[in-house]
Amino acid sequence: MTEITPALLSEIRSRFAQVDHCPVQGPRVFFENAGGALTLNSVVDTSARYAAIPDNQGRDNPGSHELMRVINKAKEDMRVFMNAPSGQFFVGESGTELLFRLIMNACLGSGPGIVLGSTLEHPATRSACARWAGIAGQQHVLIPHDDAMGTVTADAYAAAVTPDVKVATILHTSPVTGMGVDVAAVARAIRAVAPDAFIIVDGIQHAAHGRIDIASYGIDGYVISPYKVFSRHGYGLAWISDRLTKLPHNALIGGPKENWEMGTRDTGSYATLSDLAAYFDWLGGEVSDATDRRARFVAAGEAIHAQEKALTDAMIHGTGNLPGLKDMARVTIIGGVDNPAREGLVSLWVEGVASVDVVARLNEQGIRTHLRKADHYSGNILDPLGQDSCVRVSMCHYNSLHEVAQFLAAMREIAT
């Protein structure tokens, strides 16, 4: 596999809108990718083109036939991209809405027992499980995550799972700690004891980093938010297994029994999924000699992972003559210095400087980061650490070592 060279990085950056500037702020470094990644130029063009189309799906006219072709192509593109040979894909209001819907139907359709998750999870899954387990007469059990490592292990699930687990949720990557979870290993631990449990994965934070392989996970649901993976706001994407598809769910009387989509969706949202697939396909071809499309997707994911590790390593250990975060005595890095589960994200706090002020001072220097507070989104991570807030610095493969150096230079002033 070829690494992402400076020349290739320049080509990559040329494919994204507003890669180094904000139309309001002006020049800036974008380290807020976990809040919403940069958008592909092709997605911007596609969205505008489809916004002008008056035709609806399911009509007998050339315009409608083309819309259906685009939708079906997008679903097939996602099938290869995520390696999901069975089951179905559909879009909804958002990733959060889709997680609620999948969890609702899994709880209501599985009978008395336990709904199992972890304290690492985003409130999209925790809230849905708490609500629908209660309505279904089930018990919601949360496994404590490892505070020091910022993740949860398969061993932790194995110690907690019992035969009466009916629904289980897994967070693929934490949007606060930036640490990934071994989904396949966790799912195996669950199935070893509760083989019929419905397993639903929140892949929203993970998707931008590539390396999605649904066929290897042994799960029943996987949800992403495309605006966090180079597309736009306004929709989410779900994959569900054949067995989850067959559960009772909201549907129109007399309509197709296996249809989980509610009403007429925006064809442009599907079309932009094909733009995502085309981008990963292109990148995979640049970093490998693979001729098989799935192999190119895999190669792209590996190159993205390697590039983001290089960026986070530079941020933590330093680059050029600039010291890294680990060498700044007043900086604490959530999840520790050397954590193999890290995916393109570093969260930190500075002793003696409020995190809100760190974010503001970085912003004054054109470096976009984000404040995470101990609220309903991040309290599950920050409260056990005794922190009311932290600074989240989130990167994607299109970010550069030069941008990391700008960040470290600014942090040296703030943290000394």
N, C-alpha and C positions, 0 to 999 in steps of 0.2 A: 504494500500500500504506500502511495506517495503522500507525504505530509502536505499540509496547506502552506505553500511557500508564500513569500511576500508578493510575488507576481500573481499567484492564484487568489490571494486575499484581496488584492486590488480588484480583480474580476468579480469576486464574490460581493464586495461592497458596492460595486456599480449596479448590482441587481436589486438593491434595497433603497426605498424612499427615505429621505431625511436621515441618511446614515451618519452625518457629522454636523447636522444643524437642525435647529428647531425654528419653525416659521415665526414663533413669538420671541424666543430667547436669542436666537442667532446661533453662532457656532457652539457646539456642545458635544461632550462625550456621553454616550448613552449607556449607562450601567443600571438601567431599570427594566431589563428584559423580562424578569420574572413577573413584573406587573403588566406586561404586554410587549411582545417582541416587535422589532421593526417589521415593516410591511414590504413584501415584494412589489416591485414596480409592476410586474405582470398582474398581480392581484388588484392593484389600483385600477389598471386599465380594464380588466375583466369586470370589476364591480361597476364601473361607469357604463360599460357597454350593456350589461344585462339590466341595469336600472332603467334603460330606455325601452325595454321590450314589453309590449302590452299583452302578449299572448299568455294563456294559462296552460298548465300541463293537462294531458288527458283529452285533448280535443283532436278532431280529425281534420287537421290542416297542416301545411308544411312547417309553419312556425312552431306549433305545438309539438310536432314530431321531433323537431330539432331539440327542443327543450328536454324531452324525454331521453333523447340520445345522450345529451350532455350529463344529465343526472345519472344515467346508468353507467356512463364512462367513469364519472367521479367515484361511484361506489366500487367499481372494479379497480380503479387506481388505488383506492384506500385498502382494498382487499390484499393487493400485492404489497403496498407500502407497509402495512401493519402485519402482514403474513397471517391472514385470517381466511383460510379456504372455505370455512363453513360459517353459519350464522348470517346476520344481516347488519347493514349500516343504515343509519338514518340521522337526520339533523333535527335539532330542537331549538328552543329559545336561547339556551346557554349551556355551558358545561354543568353548572350548578343545578339548573332545572332538570337536565337529563339524569344526573346522579340521583336527585330526589325521585324521579319517575321510576328508574330502575330499582332503587331500593324499596320504594313503596310497593311495587308489584311483587318483588321477591319476598317481602315480609308478609303481605296479605295472602300470597299464594303458597306459603310453605308450612303453615301450621305452628302450634305451640313449640317453644324451644328458645334458643339463645341466638341473639344477633351479636356477632363478635367483631370488634375493631380495635384500634389502638389510639393512645393519647397523642400520637404524632399527627393524626389526620387533620385536614382542613375541615372547617365547620360544614362544608357542603355535604360530606358524608356523615360526620358525627351528628349533625342536626337532623338529617333525614332519618338516620337509624334511631335516634332518640324518639322522634315523633312517631314513626310508623311501627317500631317495635311495641311502643305503648298501645297504639290502636289495635295491633294484631294480638295483643296479650302475650308478647314475648319479652324476654329480659335482655337489655342492652348491656354488654360487658366490654369494658375498655382495658386493653393490655397496656401497662405503663411502658413508654419508650425509654431508651437509654439517653439520659440527659447529657452525659459527657460526649457521646458519639453523635447525637442528633439524629438517630435513626431507630428502627425497631427490627429485630432479627427473627428469622424463622424459628430459632430455638424458643424465643419468647412466645410466639404463637403456639408452638408444639406443647409448651408447658400449660397453656390455658385452654386449648381446644378440647371439647368433650363431644361425645356422640350426638348430643342433642343440639349442636350448632346447626341452625337452618340457613342463616345468611352470614357472610363474612365480608368485610371490606378491607382493602389494602390501599395505602397511599404509595404510588410509585416513587415520587420524589417530593420532599418537603419544600414548600415555597418559602419557608422561614429559615431552616438550617441549611438547605441546599443539598441534603444528603439523600441518596437513593436507597431503595429497599429492593431486596432480591425477591421479586414477585413470584418467580417460578418456585423457589425454595419455600416461601411462605405458603403458597397454594398446595404444594406437596404435603407440607406439615398438616394443613387443614384436612385435606382429602384422606390422609392416612387414618384419621380418626372419625371424620364426618364426611364420607365420600359423596353424599348427595347435597351438600351445602351449596347454595348459590353464592359464588364469589364475584364481587364487583370491585373493579380497580379504578381509582382516580388517577388518570394519567395526564392531568392538565399541566402540571409543572414539568413533567418529564418529556413531553412530546417534542419540544424544540431541540432537544439534545439527540434526537434520533434513536435508533436501536430499539424499536418496538417489534415484538415477536409474539403475537397473541397465540399462535399455534403451540408454542412451547410452554405457555403458562398454565394451561389447564383451568381456565377461568370461565365466567359466564357473562361478564360485562366489562367494557373498557370505554372510558369517556375522556375526550379532550376538548379544549377550547381553542379553536383555530386562531384567535387573535393573539394567543401566546405561542403560536408556531407559524409566524410569518404571514398570516392572513389578516382578517379584519374582525371587528366586533359584530354582534348581532345574531350569532348562532353558535351552537355547540354540535359536536359529532359524537354519536354513540355506536359502539358495536355490541351486539348481544348474541349469545349462543342460541342454537336451535331450541334447547330446553327452556331457556328463559323466554324466548319468543313465544312459546306455546302457553305461558301462564296467562290467566285472565288479565286484561288490561283495558284502559279506556279506548274505545273504538266506536265508529258509527254503526248503527243498526243496519245490517244488510251489507256492510262493507267487507273488504277482504279481511279474513280472520287474523292473519299474521301481520297486518299493517300496524306499526307503532307510531307512525307519523301523524301529527294532528293538523289537519287542514292543508292548505296550499303553501308550500314553502318557496323561498326565494331561490330560483334556479341559479342565480349568480353565486350564492353561497356554495352550492355544489361545484360550480365551475371553478371557483377559486381553490377548491381542494385538488383539482387536477393541476392547477398552477403549482401548488406545493409539491405534488408528486413529480412534476416536470423539473422543478428546481433540485430536489434530492437526486433525481435520476441524472441530471447534468453533473452535479457535484460528484456523485459516485463514479461517473465516467472520467472525471478529471483526476481523481485520486487512485484509480485502479484501472486494470485492463479488462474488467469483467464485461462479458457480453450479455449475461442474463440480467434482466431488470431487477429482480429481487436482490441479486448479488450486488448490484450497483447501489441499491438502497442501503444494504448492510455496510458497504464500503463507505458511503457518505456518513453514516452514523458513527463509524469507527474514527473517521477523520475529524468529525465534529468533536467527539469525545477527547481525542488527542489534543486538538487545538485549545479546547476549553481547559484541559488540565494544564497545558503550558501557560495559559493566562492566569489561572488561579495560583499555580506554583510561583509565578513571577510576582503576583500580588502579595503572597504570603512570605516568600523567601527573598524577594528583591530582584531588581533587574538593573544592569549597568552599575552605576555607582550609587544607586538609590537603595536604601535599606527597605526590607519588606515589613509587613505588618507585624510579623513575629519578633522583629528587632525593636519595635516601638514599645517601650516598657509599659505605657499606660493603655495599650490596646489589648483587649481580650477577644479572641476569635471563637465564635460558637462552633462546637464540634471539634475543636482542637486544630493543631497545626497540620499534622499529617493524617488525613482521613481518606481512605481509598473510596469511600462512598460519595465523596463530594462531586457535584455536577454543576460546574460553571457559576457557583455562587459563594460569596463570603459574607457572613453576617458578623457584626462586631459591635463592641461599645468601647468608648474611650473614658478611662477613669478621670473624673473631674470636669468633663465636658458633656453636657446633655446631648443625647443623640439627635434631638431636633435641631440643635445648634450645629452639630457636625454636618447634617444634611444641608442646612442652609448655607454654611460656609463653603461646602463643596459646590453647591449650586451657584454661588457667587463667582466661582472660578470656571463655570461652564461644565461642571461634572454632575450629571443627573443620577442620583441614587434615591433611596426611599427609606422613610421612617416606618419601622414596624413597632407598634405599641402593644402593651399587654392587654389587648382587648379581646373581643370574641373571635378575631382572626388569629391572633398570635399569643394570647395568654397561656395557652397550653404548653408553649415552648418557653416563654420568657418567665412566667411565674415560678416554675421550679428552679430557675437560675437566679432568682431574686432581683430581676431587672424589670424596670417599667417600660423599657423600650430598647431598640437596637437599630443599627444602620445596616440596611441590606444592599449589598453591591452585587448585582447580578449581570453576568456576561453571556454572550452568545459567540459562536464561532467567527462571526464577522467583526468582532472587536479585535483590537491590535495591541501589541506590546507597547507601542508608543502611547496609547490611551492609558494603559496600566501605569506607565511611567508618569504621566500627567497626574493621575490619581495619587500615586505614592508621594510625589512632590508636594501636593496639596496636604496630604495627611501628615507629612513630616512637620509642616507648620502648625497644623491643628493639634497634634498629639504631643508636642514638645513645649 
